[in-house]
Amino acid sequence: MSGVIVKNLPRFNHLLPQAGLSWESTRILKKGYATKIAETGGKNIVFIDGVRTPFLQSFTDYKNIMAVDLARHSLVNLQKKIGIPKELIEYIVYGSVIQEVKTSNIAREAALAAGYSDRTPAHTVTMACISSNQALTTGMGLIACGAYDTIVAGGVEFMSDVPIRHSRNMRSLMLRANKAKSPAQKLALLASFRPAHLIPELPAVAEFSTNEVMGHSGDRLGAAFGITRKEQDDYALRSHTLAAQAQQQGYLSDLIPFVGQKSVVEKDNGIRVSTPEQLAKLKPAFVKPYGTVTAANASYLTDGASAALIMTEEKARQLGLKPKAYLRTFTYVSQDPKDQLLLGPAYAIPKVLEKAKLNLNDIGVWEVHEAFAAQILANLKALDSDFFAKQHLNRSEKVGVPDLAKWNKWGGSLSIGHPFAATGVRLATHTANRMIREDQQFGLIAACAAGGQGVGMIMERHPDAKL
């Protein structure tokens, strides 16, 4: 992909919301659209509401709890916010990436801890950074095929305490020792012990197929698309500025304070508005000394959980609930995990738009996962490249650049934080809430994920929607 030449994107500081700006109001008439979505089995599947814990930088206020505590909190508070009896929840799906071995099916353990019926089935899915997108679409599939009507989908990630394994040699020795029957056999195994056996295997956020960490991929992707350090820093500053404004204006209403034993956590703690000069001083975090990805223009290790309630529109009507949005259609994509690891949105966006029979201008709300500023800018440049469209998308011409005035208006993963498996539901909830607040009909969610995968989802504002 090196050598791809596309026009420069506009600077981002003029996209910051101005005080008193009234949001554009558009109503797009798509006659019969609701009946054309094959994935929903002819049913209207609605998004009732979503919640999340505050997203915190790892090793801060959540450091002494467990992932299951965060997941339980999201389940308890989703039920409280909506007011639906727990007994009416028929199934629970949660995403989780780096799992606590004691609660490997964390969906089930969190449900039991939250007081849900022991007769409510629950399972856990994993698809890297799009795990709770997978939870949502798994729930959609279960509803579409008629298995259930009412499902909770969520995700949780806890990077403050991840499993650390003994070395493979040490594990082998311990397993053999457990099977040894005589003192002589145990002594023989003890004699084979070496101090190097004690060196642990630390978890790493690296691709198994390439052994490359995602930050290196972000650096290489930025270089391939000619993205400068300043462009990345400008985008990161935009994300933090928008998130800070949304936080101050009370727009991040999906956040439910976390009540701990000693304190109450009331807001995300990674949102920091810096200055271009301060950002420019930071050294490269991965490719040294020439890389452009830094600690400030990359998402940070984050702890958090999210949950959402989805169901058939008919069930919502029976229960007297007012949905916020329809879940319309979705697609998953995958590509080369080495050179195109983070290009999931560039592949997913045109595909999901085509499935939904929509175009770029129909989308009033964009919520796209920000792994790195370089990743976001590379995807935007890919969408605006005829070369990329012809070579990789089998299209005759470029897709085009989305309206950046409608793009991640409340910040994104760079600023709010990115608990791997919880981000997808956060994106969906922000999409639903933004469509209502900004009077828009359609929203598009897109994200990249480890393994060279990605997701695209379309939501539509429900006519009864209220904040």
NUROKOL-972250 format. One record per residue (C-alpha): residue number from 1; x, y, z. Coordinates in steps of 0.25 Angstrom, whole numbers, always signed. Last residue first. Example, Ala and Ser with C-alpha at 12.3 -4.5 7.8 and 13.67 -1.06 7.14 Angstrom:
2
[2, [+55, -4, +29]]
[1, [+49, -18, +31]]
END
This chain:
467
[467, [-133, +44, +102]]
[466, [-146, +41, +94]]
[465, [-149, +32, +82]]
[464, [-163, +29, +78]]
[463, [-160, +31, +63]]
[462, [-148, +21, +65]]
[461, [-135, +26, +59]]
[460, [-128, +17, +50]]
[459, [-115, +9, +52]]
[458, [-106, +3, +42]]
[457, [-94, -6, +46]]
[456, [-80, -8, +40]]
[455, [-70, -17, +46]]
[454, [-55, -20, +45]]
[453, [-44, -31, +44]]
[452, [-29, -31, +42]]
[451, [-26, -41, +53]]
[450, [-28, -30, +63]]
[449, [-40, -21, +61]]
[448, [-45, -9, +53]]
[447, [-58, -1, +56]]
[446, [-70, +4, +49]]
[445, [-83, +10, +53]]
[444, [-93, +17, +44]]
[443, [-105, +26, +48]]
[442, [-117, +29, +41]]
[441, [-129, +38, +44]]
[440, [-123, +50, +50]]
[439, [-129, +60, +59]]
[438, [-116, +64, +66]]
[437, [-120, +60, +80]]
[436, [-128, +48, +76]]
[435, [-117, +43, +66]]
[434, [-107, +46, +76]]
[433, [-113, +37, +87]]
[432, [-114, +25, +77]]
[431, [-100, +26, +72]]
[430, [-95, +28, +86]]
[429, [-101, +16, +90]]
[428, [-96, +8, +78]]
[427, [-82, +13, +80]]
[426, [-82, +10, +95]]
[425, [-87, -4, +91]]
[424, [-75, -6, +82]]
[423, [-65, -1, +92]]
[422, [-67, -11, +103]]
[421, [-59, -22, +98]]
[420, [-46, -14, +97]]
[419, [-47, -5, +108]]
[418, [-44, +7, +99]]
[417, [-44, +21, +106]]
[416, [-52, +34, +105]]
[415, [-41, +41, +98]]
[414, [-34, +33, +87]]
[413, [-47, +24, +88]]
[412, [-56, +35, +83]]
[411, [-60, +49, +84]]
[410, [-74, +54, +85]]
[409, [-76, +58, +71]]
[408, [-69, +45, +66]]
[407, [-72, +49, +51]]
[406, [-84, +58, +47]]
[405, [-75, +70, +44]]
[404, [-66, +61, +37]]
[403, [-76, +58, +26]]
[402, [-71, +45, +21]]
[401, [-60, +45, +11]]
[400, [-62, +38, -3]]
[399, [-65, +24, -7]]
[398, [-54, +24, -18]]
[397, [-57, +19, -32]]
[396, [-59, +7, -41]]
[395, [-60, -2, -28]]
[394, [-54, -15, -26]]
[393, [-51, -11, -12]]
[392, [-36, -14, -11]]
[391, [-29, -9, -24]]
[390, [-40, -1, -30]]
[389, [-45, +6, -17]]
[388, [-30, +8, -12]]
[387, [-26, +14, -25]]
[386, [-38, +23, -25]]
[385, [-35, +28, -12]]
[384, [-44, +36, -2]]
[383, [-48, +24, +6]]
[382, [-34, +20, +7]]
[381, [-31, +34, +12]]
[380, [-42, +33, +23]]
[379, [-36, +19, +27]]
[378, [-22, +25, +28]]
[377, [-27, +37, +36]]
[376, [-34, +28, +46]]
[375, [-22, +18, +47]]
[374, [-12, +29, +49]]
[373, [-21, +35, +60]]
[372, [-20, +22, +67]]
[371, [-30, +12, +71]]
[370, [-41, +21, +69]]
[369, [-54, +14, +67]]
[368, [-64, +20, +57]]
[367, [-77, +27, +61]]
[366, [-83, +34, +50]]
[365, [-97, +41, +51]]
[364, [-105, +47, +40]]
[363, [-102, +37, +29]]
[362, [-111, +39, +17]]
[361, [-99, +47, +10]]
[360, [-90, +35, +10]]
[359, [-100, +26, +3]]
[358, [-111, +16, +6]]
[357, [-116, +4, +1]]
[356, [-114, -3, +14]]
[355, [-106, -14, +8]]
[354, [-98, -4, +0]]
[353, [-96, +5, +12]]
[352, [-91, -8, +20]]
[351, [-81, -11, +9]]
[350, [-76, +3, +7]]
[349, [-73, +5, +22]]
[348, [-67, -9, +25]]
[347, [-55, -9, +16]]
[346, [-50, +5, +20]]
[345, [-55, +2, +34]]
[344, [-46, -10, +35]]
[343, [-33, -3, +31]]
[342, [-26, -6, +44]]
[341, [-18, -19, +40]]
[340, [-16, -15, +26]]
[339, [-1, -18, +24]]
[338, [+0, -30, +34]]
[337, [-14, -35, +37]]
[336, [-18, -36, +22]]
[335, [-33, -34, +22]]
[334, [-46, -37, +29]]
[333, [-60, -31, +28]]
[332, [-72, -32, +37]]
[331, [-86, -27, +32]]
[330, [-98, -20, +39]]
[329, [-112, -17, +37]]
[328, [-124, -9, +43]]
[327, [-123, -8, +58]]
[326, [-135, +1, +60]]
[325, [-133, +13, +70]]
[324, [-137, +19, +83]]
[323, [-148, +9, +87]]
[322, [-159, +14, +96]]
[321, [-164, +3, +105]]
[320, [-178, +0, +108]]
[319, [-175, -15, +110]]
[318, [-184, -20, +99]]
[317, [-179, -9, +90]]
[316, [-164, -13, +93]]
[315, [-168, -27, +90]]
[314, [-174, -23, +76]]
[313, [-161, -15, +73]]
[312, [-153, -28, +75]]
[311, [-143, -27, +86]]
[310, [-129, -20, +90]]
[309, [-124, -16, +103]]
[308, [-110, -11, +104]]
[307, [-98, -13, +113]]
[306, [-84, -7, +115]]
[305, [-72, -10, +124]]
[304, [-59, -2, +127]]
[303, [-44, -3, +129]]
[302, [-35, +4, +119]]
[301, [-21, +3, +113]]
[300, [-19, +16, +104]]
[299, [-23, +20, +90]]
[298, [-12, +26, +82]]
[297, [-10, +40, +78]]
[296, [-5, +44, +92]]
[295, [+4, +32, +95]]
[294, [+11, +34, +82]]
[293, [+10, +29, +68]]
[292, [+19, +37, +58]]
[291, [+31, +27, +57]]
[290, [+45, +32, +54]]
[289, [+52, +29, +67]]
[288, [+47, +19, +70]]
[287, [+36, +11, +64]]
[286, [+27, +9, +76]]
[285, [+24, +21, +86]]
[284, [+30, +32, +78]]
[283, [+34, +44, +87]]
[282, [+24, +54, +92]]
[281, [+28, +69, +90]]
[280, [+18, +71, +79]]
[279, [+7, +68, +88]]
[278, [+11, +79, +97]]
[277, [+12, +89, +86]]
[276, [-2, +85, +80]]
[275, [-8, +88, +93]]
[274, [-15, +78, +103]]
[273, [-29, +74, +106]]
[272, [-29, +62, +115]]
[271, [-40, +52, +115]]
[270, [-35, +39, +121]]
[269, [-43, +40, +134]]
[268, [-57, +36, +130]]
[267, [-67, +41, +140]]
[266, [-74, +38, +153]]
[265, [-65, +29, +161]]
[264, [-71, +27, +175]]
[263, [-61, +24, +186]]
[262, [-57, +14, +197]]
[261, [-65, +2, +195]]
[260, [-68, +5, +180]]
[259, [-80, +12, +174]]
[258, [-78, +13, +159]]
[257, [-85, +25, +153]]
[256, [-94, +22, +141]]
[255, [-89, +27, +127]]
[254, [-99, +26, +116]]
[253, [-102, +41, +119]]
[252, [-89, +45, +112]]
[251, [-97, +58, +107]]
[250, [-96, +65, +120]]
[249, [-90, +78, +114]]
[248, [-77, +77, +122]]
[247, [-75, +63, +117]]
[246, [-78, +66, +102]]
[245, [-69, +78, +103]]
[244, [-58, +69, +108]]
[243, [-60, +58, +98]]
[242, [-60, +68, +87]]
[241, [-47, +74, +92]]
[240, [-41, +60, +94]]
[239, [-44, +56, +80]]
[238, [-40, +69, +73]]
[237, [-26, +68, +80]]
[236, [-24, +54, +75]]
[235, [-28, +59, +61]]
[234, [-18, +70, +62]]
[233, [-7, +61, +68]]
[232, [-9, +51, +56]]
[231, [-9, +62, +46]]
[230, [+4, +68, +52]]
[229, [+11, +54, +52]]
[228, [+9, +54, +37]]
[227, [+0, +44, +29]]
[226, [+7, +39, +16]]
[225, [-3, +27, +14]]
[224, [+8, +17, +15]]
[223, [+15, +24, +27]]
[222, [+2, +24, +35]]
[221, [+0, +10, +32]]
[220, [+14, +7, +37]]
[219, [+12, +14, +50]]
[218, [-2, +8, +53]]
[217, [+4, -6, +50]]
[216, [+15, -3, +60]]
[215, [+5, +1, +70]]
[214, [-3, -11, +68]]
[213, [+8, -20, +73]]
[212, [+15, -29, +63]]
[211, [+16, -44, +65]]
[210, [+11, -46, +51]]
[209, [+1, -57, +52]]
[208, [-1, -56, +67]]
[207, [-3, -41, +66]]
[206, [+2, -34, +78]]
[205, [-5, -28, +91]]
[204, [+4, -35, +100]]
[203, [+2, -44, +112]]
[202, [+14, -47, +120]]
[201, [+20, -61, +120]]
[200, [+27, -63, +133]]
[199, [+42, -66, +136]]
[198, [+42, -76, +146]]
[197, [+47, -88, +137]]
[196, [+59, -80, +135]]
[195, [+64, -84, +149]]
[194, [+65, -98, +144]]
[193, [+57, -111, +149]]
[192, [+61, -124, +143]]
[191, [+66, -129, +157]]
[190, [+52, -126, +162]]
[189, [+46, -136, +152]]
[188, [+55, -147, +156]]
[187, [+52, -144, +171]]
[186, [+37, -146, +168]]
[185, [+39, -159, +161]]
[184, [+47, -164, +172]]
[183, [+36, -160, +182]]
[182, [+26, -168, +175]]
[181, [+13, -165, +167]]
[180, [+17, -153, +158]]
[179, [+4, -148, +152]]
[178, [+4, -134, +158]]
[177, [+19, -134, +156]]
[176, [+17, -135, +141]]
[175, [+7, -124, +141]]
[174, [+17, -115, +149]]
[173, [+28, -118, +140]]
[172, [+20, -115, +127]]
[171, [+15, -102, +133]]
[170, [+30, -98, +137]]
[169, [+35, -101, +123]]
[168, [+23, -94, +117]]
[167, [+27, -82, +125]]
[166, [+17, -78, +137]]
[165, [+5, -70, +132]]
[164, [+1, -56, +135]]
[163, [-14, -54, +135]]
[162, [-18, -39, +134]]
[161, [-21, -30, +145]]
[160, [-22, -15, +142]]
[159, [-26, -18, +128]]
[158, [-40, -21, +131]]
[157, [-50, -22, +119]]
[156, [-65, -23, +118]]
[155, [-75, -25, +108]]
[154, [-90, -24, +106]]
[153, [-103, -30, +100]]
[152, [-116, -32, +107]]
[151, [-127, -40, +100]]
[150, [-142, -39, +99]]
[149, [-149, -47, +88]]
[148, [-143, -60, +88]]
[147, [-141, -72, +78]]
[146, [-149, -66, +67]]
[145, [-138, -66, +56]]
[144, [-137, -51, +56]]
[143, [-136, -50, +71]]
[142, [-124, -60, +72]]
[141, [-118, -53, +61]]
[140, [-119, -39, +67]]
[139, [-113, -44, +80]]
[138, [-101, -49, +72]]
[137, [-101, -36, +65]]
[136, [-100, -29, +79]]
[135, [-90, -38, +85]]
[134, [-82, -37, +72]]
[133, [-82, -22, +73]]
[132, [-78, -25, +88]]
[131, [-66, -32, +83]]
[130, [-61, -22, +73]]
[129, [-48, -19, +79]]
[128, [-44, -34, +79]]
[127, [-54, -43, +74]]
[126, [-58, -51, +87]]
[125, [-72, -56, +91]]
[124, [-77, -59, +105]]
[123, [-90, -67, +108]]
[122, [-102, -66, +116]]
[121, [-115, -74, +119]]
[120, [-125, -68, +128]]
[119, [-130, -80, +137]]
[118, [-121, -75, +149]]
[117, [-130, -63, +149]]
[116, [-122, -49, +149]]
[115, [-117, -44, +162]]
[114, [-105, -36, +157]]
[113, [-95, -47, +162]]
[112, [-103, -57, +154]]
[111, [-102, -49, +141]]
[110, [-88, -45, +144]]
[109, [-84, -60, +145]]
[108, [-92, -64, +132]]
[107, [-86, -53, +124]]
[106, [-72, -55, +129]]
[105, [-71, -69, +123]]
[104, [-56, -70, +127]]
[103, [-59, -65, +141]]
[102, [-47, -71, +149]]
[101, [-38, -70, +136]]
[100, [-40, -55, +135]]
[99, [-41, -52, +120]]
[98, [-33, -43, +111]]
[97, [-44, -41, +100]]
[96, [-58, -40, +106]]
[95, [-71, -39, +100]]
[94, [-84, -42, +107]]
[93, [-97, -48, +102]]
[92, [-110, -50, +111]]
[91, [-123, -57, +109]]
[90, [-137, -57, +112]]
[89, [-138, -44, +120]]
[88, [-152, -43, +125]]
[87, [-149, -48, +139]]
[86, [-140, -36, +141]]
[85, [-152, -27, +142]]
[84, [-150, -15, +132]]
[83, [-148, -2, +139]]
[82, [-140, +4, +127]]
[81, [-129, +11, +136]]
[80, [-130, +0, +147]]
[79, [-128, -11, +138]]
[78, [-116, -5, +131]]
[77, [-111, -1, +145]]
[76, [-110, -16, +149]]
[75, [-104, -21, +136]]
[74, [-94, -10, +136]]
[73, [-90, -12, +150]]
[72, [-89, -27, +148]]
[71, [-80, -25, +137]]
[70, [-71, -16, +145]]
[69, [-70, -26, +157]]
[68, [-68, -37, +147]]
[67, [-55, -30, +142]]
[66, [-49, -31, +156]]
[65, [-47, -20, +167]]
[64, [-34, -14, +173]]
[63, [-29, -6, +160]]
[62, [-43, +0, +158]]
[61, [-38, +14, +162]]
[60, [-25, +15, +154]]
[59, [-17, +3, +149]]
[58, [-24, +4, +135]]
[57, [-29, +17, +130]]
[56, [-44, +18, +134]]
[55, [-56, +17, +125]]
[54, [-68, +21, +134]]
[53, [-77, +9, +135]]
[52, [-86, +7, +123]]
[51, [-101, +8, +119]]
[50, [-110, +5, +107]]
[49, [-124, +8, +103]]
[48, [-136, +1, +95]]
[47, [-129, -3, +82]]
[46, [-140, -9, +74]]
[45, [-141, -21, +64]]
[44, [-152, -19, +54]]
[43, [-154, -33, +49]]
[42, [-154, -39, +35]]
[41, [-143, -48, +38]]
[40, [-134, -37, +44]]
[39, [-122, -40, +35]]
[38, [-131, -39, +22]]
[37, [-133, -24, +23]]
[36, [-142, -19, +13]]
[35, [-155, -17, +21]]
[34, [-150, -5, +29]]
[33, [-146, +2, +16]]
[32, [-160, +2, +10]]
[31, [-159, +16, +5]]
[30, [-146, +22, +10]]
[29, [-149, +37, +13]]
[28, [-138, +44, +19]]
[27, [-141, +54, +29]]
[26, [-130, +64, +32]]
[25, [-128, +74, +43]]
[24, [-114, +81, +44]]
[23, [-110, +83, +58]]
[22, [-112, +97, +64]]
[21, [-99, +104, +68]]
[20, [-100, +111, +81]]
[19, [-86, +110, +85]]
[18, [-77, +105, +74]]
[17, [-74, +90, +71]]
[16, [-60, +87, +67]]
[15, [-59, +85, +52]]
[14, [-50, +97, +50]]
[13, [-39, +90, +58]]
[12, [-39, +78, +49]]
[11, [-30, +81, +37]]
[10, [-35, +77, +24]]
[9, [-30, +64, +18]]
[8, [-19, +63, +8]]
[7, [-22, +58, -6]]
[6, [-18, +43, -8]]
[5, [-6, +37, -13]]
[4, [-3, +22, -10]]
[3, [+11, +20, -11]]
[2, [+12, +9, +0]]
[1, [+0, +0, +0]]
END
